[in-house]
Amino acid sequence: MEVTIALRLPRDAASVSVTRQILAAELDVLGVERQIREDIQLMLTEACTNVIRHAGETDEYTVSAELIGDRCVITVVDTGHGFDPDKVAAANGALLAEHGRGLQIMRALADDVRFINRPRHGAIVCLEKALRFTNGAAGHMLTTR
């Protein structure tokens, strides 16, 4: 099974909710377990919110979500000024710092996280999460064939 959703969105706070709802509907139809759905939605929300708050130099961004077998791969790409995730973490230190918590949340929930910094050309955030399906769900039947 392979399902791909690709969205080009305006850098507007309303786009975060729309993106989240589209992916949630896809995961629900396939029967992904609730906790996994919620983790994916929160990771996606944090990645998109970072674009809205920090990309600055761009009017739009792209989100793609690929469900490949029992994996979900989310890629968020902006064309802002880019960032160094290691410097963000080092500068903030504590988890209670106002900035950087989203990166910590993504790292905590995803099975794999990659941040690609493209100075003056934006950033790419790639999040991967293993999927678990409820018994008898469409996603379970499609991945076991």
Secondary structure, DSSP 4 states (H G I P E B T S, - for coil): -EEEEEEEEESSHHHHHHHHHHHHHHHHHHTB-HHHHHHHHHHHHHHHHHHHHHT-S-SEEEEEEEEETTEEEEEEEE-SS---HHHHHHHH-STTSSSSHHHHHHHHH-SEEEEEEETTTEEEEEEEEE--B-TT-HHHHHH--
